[in-house]
Amino acid sequence: MHRALLAAVLTLAVAAGCGARASVNGFTDGKLNVVTAFYPLQFLSERIGGDVVSVTNLTKPGAEPHDVELNPRQVADVADAGLAVHLSGFQPAVDTAVKQEAKGRSFDAASAVQLLPLADGDGHAEDAGHAEEHAEGSMDPHVWLDPVRFETIAGKLGEALAGKDPAHAEAYRTRAKELQTQLRELNLEYAKSLATCQRRELVTSHSAFNYLATRYGLTQVGITGISPEAEPSPQRLAAVAEQARQTGTTTIFFETLVSPKVAETIAREVGAQTAVLDPLEGLTDAQSDYFTVMRANLAALTTALGCTT
């Protein structure tokens, strides 16, 4: 009986071992293992990597990525990666895992382009509470919302993938160039649509849109700071409401992954409506991607700002 039980256990163990896919030098079944920190980097990696990479995203769909924590399995994924794609200063837990487990096998999107400094919505330095939340870094991480900078990151990620997988280097470069062309087209759409607007103030619940505003000549007025879950002070709420009145703001934007209550409070105060402006930190609709969300954002902006083409 004991021998039979031992044999059964050994059989199960062998079967489990055979079912597991071993990672060898960052490859599994001939595909480069790519671990990405959150959705925009997953999008780039999948589009550029194509069918010769296996992409694992460390931020689950629908999760707010700013303060993500990693479980042991996810840390192991970073250790097994042929390339870990992250944006330093945005997710401390991911930065730590990459530094400890993927030395020499990482791509930092923050190093690919020049970042903008952290600021609140009206261009002044963040207040003490917001600054304390991000004391470790002084740069705004939301670079993917600028199609021009995102295009540059795409090109450099293509080169990083080519360096880790020389056998498919030209395919990576070709796909990166195709994606860059699409991002240039998106930039032209934004530039044309936002060139002539009745209003140029962008009032948002979360100060995630400074790159977009800077690129297209808008002014971001953020109710909260860089963290979407921060609670604005009464003074900040009053200041934003007053600025919204002075500029004739008709729409207060909120995002998809956090409560709209703050935006709704300001909207009631000034007699405005609310609408979604998605910071693209994570998808809530599996049928969407970077381009569909960015174009939905553009439609929302042109309506809210009274833009004509």
CORPE-V944875 format. One record per residue. N is the residue number from 1. SS is DSSP state (h for helix, s for strand, l for the rest). PHI is phi as a letter, one per 20 degrees, with the letter a starting at -180 (* if undefined). OMEGA is omega in whole degrees, -180 to 180 (none if undefined). Layout:
N/SS/PHI/OMEGA ; N/SS/PHI/OMEGA
//
This chain:
1/l/*/179 ; 2/h/f/180 ; 3/h/f/180 ; 4/h/f/180 ; 5/h/f/179 ; 6/h/f/180 ; 7/h/f/180 ; 8/h/f/179 ; 9/h/f/180 ; 10/h/f/179 ; 11/h/f/179 ; 12/h/f/-180 ; 13/h/f/179 ; 14/h/f/180 ; 15/h/f/179 ; 16/h/f/180 ; 17/h/f/180 ; 18/h/f/-178 ; 19/h/f/-178 ; 20/l/f/179 ; 21/l/d/-177 ; 22/l/e/175 ; 23/l/e/-180 ; 24/s/c/180 ; 25/l/l/177 ; 26/l/n/179 ; 27/s/c/172 ; 28/s/c/-178 ; 29/l/l/177 ; 30/l/n/180 ; 31/s/d/177 ; 32/s/f/177 ; 33/s/f/179 ; 34/s/d/176 ; 35/s/d/-179 ; 36/s/d/-173 ; 37/l/f/-178 ; 38/l/a/-163 ; 39/h/g/-176 ; 40/h/g/179 ; 41/h/f/172 ; 42/h/f/-180 ; 43/h/g/179 ; 44/h/g/-175 ; 45/h/f/180 ; 46/h/f/-179 ; 47/h/f/-178 ; 48/h/e/-178 ; 49/h/f/-180 ; 50/h/m/-174 ; 51/h/e/179 ; 52/h/d/175 ; 53/s/c/172 ; 54/s/d/-172 ; 55/s/d/175 ; 56/s/d/180 ; 57/s/e/-177 ; 58/l/f/178 ; 59/l/d/-177 ; 60/l/f/178 ; 61/l/g/179 ; 62/l/n/180 ; 63/l/e/176 ; 64/l/e/-168 ; 65/l/e/-172 ; 66/l/g/-174 ; 67/l/d/-178 ; 68/l/f/174 ; 69/l/d/-177 ; 70/l/d/173 ; 71/l/e/-177 ; 72/h/g/179 ; 73/h/f/-180 ; 74/h/f/176 ; 75/h/f/176 ; 76/h/f/177 ; 77/h/f/177 ; 78/h/f/-180 ; 79/h/f/-178 ; 80/h/e/-172 ; 81/l/f/169 ; 82/l/f/176 ; 83/s/b/175 ; 84/s/d/-174 ; 85/s/d/-177 ; 86/s/b/178 ; 87/l/c/-172 ; 88/l/f/-180 ; 89/l/n/-177 ; 90/l/d/-177 ; 91/l/c/-175 ; 92/h/g/-179 ; 93/h/f/179 ; 94/h/f/179 ; 95/h/g/-180 ; 96/h/f/-180 ; 97/h/f/180 ; 98/h/f/-179 ; 99/h/f/-176 ; 100/h/e/-170 ; 101/h/d/-174 ; 102/l/c/180 ; 103/l/f/-179 ; 104/l/n/-179 ; 105/l/c/-178 ; 106/s/c/174 ; 107/s/c/-179 ; 108/s/d/-179 ; 109/h/f/-180 ; 110/h/f/-180 ; 111/h/e/-175 ; 112/l/e/-177 ; 113/l/b/175 ; 114/l/e/-180 ; 115/l/e/176 ; 116/l/e/178 ; 117/s/f/175 ; 118/l/f/177 ; 119/l/b/173 ; 120/l/e/-171 ; 121/l/f/-175 ; 122/l/d/172 ; 123/l/n/178 ; 124/l/e/179 ; 125/l/f/180 ; 126/l/f/178 ; 127/l/f/-171 ; 128/h/g/-179 ; 129/h/f/180 ; 130/h/f/-179 ; 131/h/f/-179 ; 132/h/f/180 ; 133/h/f/-176 ; 134/l/c/-177 ; 135/l/f/-177 ; 136/l/f/-179 ; 137/l/b/-177 ; 138/l/d/-177 ; 139/s/d/179 ; 140/l/f/-177 ; 141/l/e/-167 ; 142/l/f/-171 ; 143/h/f/-177 ; 144/h/f/180 ; 145/h/e/171 ; 146/l/d/-177 ; 147/h/g/-179 ; 148/h/f/177 ; 149/h/f/180 ; 150/h/f/176 ; 151/h/f/178 ; 152/h/f/179 ; 153/h/f/180 ; 154/h/g/-180 ; 155/h/f/-178 ; 156/h/f/175 ; 157/h/f/176 ; 158/h/g/178 ; 159/h/f/179 ; 160/h/f/177 ; 161/h/f/179 ; 162/h/f/180 ; 163/h/f/-180 ; 164/h/e/-177 ; 165/l/c/-175 ; 166/h/g/-179 ; 167/h/f/-179 ; 168/h/d/-173 ; 169/h/g/-177 ; 170/h/f/178 ; 171/h/f/177 ; 172/h/f/-177 ; 173/h/f/179 ; 174/h/f/180 ; 175/h/f/178 ; 176/h/f/179 ; 177/h/f/177 ; 178/h/f/179 ; 179/h/f/178 ; 180/h/f/177 ; 181/h/f/179 ; 182/h/f/179 ; 183/h/f/175 ; 184/h/f/177 ; 185/h/f/178 ; 186/h/f/178 ; 187/h/f/180 ; 188/h/f/177 ; 189/h/f/179 ; 190/h/f/-177 ; 191/h/f/-180 ; 192/h/f/-175 ; 193/h/f/-176 ; 194/l/d/-178 ; 195/l/f/-177 ; 196/l/c/-179 ; 197/s/c/178 ; 198/l/f/-180 ; 199/l/c/-180 ; 200/l/c/177 ; 201/s/e/-176 ; 202/s/d/-177 ; 203/s/e/-174 ; 204/s/c/178 ; 205/l/f/-174 ; 206/l/c/-177 ; 207/l/f/-177 ; 208/l/d/-166 ; 209/l/d/-179 ; 210/h/f/179 ; 211/h/f/179 ; 212/h/f/-179 ; 213/h/f/-179 ; 214/h/f/-179 ; 215/h/f/-171 ; 216/l/d/172 ; 217/l/m/176 ; 218/l/d/176 ; 219/s/d/178 ; 220/s/e/173 ; 221/s/d/-176 ; 222/s/e/178 ; 223/l/f/172 ; 224/l/d/180 ; 225/l/e/-175 ; 226/l/f/178 ; 227/l/e/-175 ; 228/l/f/-177 ; 229/l/e/179 ; 230/l/f/178 ; 231/l/e/179 ; 232/l/f/178 ; 233/l/f/175 ; 234/h/g/179 ; 235/h/f/179 ; 236/h/f/178 ; 237/h/g/-180 ; 238/h/f/-179 ; 239/h/f/180 ; 240/h/f/179 ; 241/h/f/179 ; 242/h/f/179 ; 243/h/f/179 ; 244/h/f/178 ; 245/h/f/-176 ; 246/h/f/-177 ; 247/h/e/179 ; 248/l/m/-179 ; 249/l/f/-179 ; 250/l/d/-176 ; 251/s/c/172 ; 252/s/d/-175 ; 253/s/e/170 ; 254/s/c/-176 ; 255/l/d/-170 ; 256/l/e/-169 ; 257/l/e/180 ; 258/l/c/-177 ; 259/l/f/178 ; 260/l/e/-171 ; 261/h/g/-178 ; 262/h/f/179 ; 263/h/f/180 ; 264/h/f/178 ; 265/h/f/179 ; 266/h/f/-179 ; 267/h/g/178 ; 268/h/f/-177 ; 269/h/f/-174 ; 270/h/d/180 ; 271/l/m/180 ; 272/l/d/174 ; 273/s/d/176 ; 274/s/d/177 ; 275/s/b/-180 ; 276/s/e/167 ; 277/l/c/-168 ; 278/l/e/178 ; 279/l/f/173 ; 280/l/m/176 ; 281/l/e/177 ; 282/l/a/-179 ; 283/l/e/172 ; 284/l/d/-180 ; 285/l/c/-177 ; 286/l/f/-180 ; 287/l/e/-179 ; 288/l/e/170 ; 289/l/b/-177 ; 290/h/g/-175 ; 291/h/f/-179 ; 292/h/f/179 ; 293/h/f/179 ; 294/h/f/179 ; 295/h/f/173 ; 296/h/f/176 ; 297/h/f/-180 ; 298/h/f/178 ; 299/h/f/179 ; 300/h/f/-180 ; 301/h/f/-177 ; 302/h/f/177 ; 303/h/f/-176 ; 304/h/f/-175 ; 305/l/e/180 ; 306/l/m/-176 ; 307/s/e/176 ; 308/l/c/179 ; 309/l/c/none
//
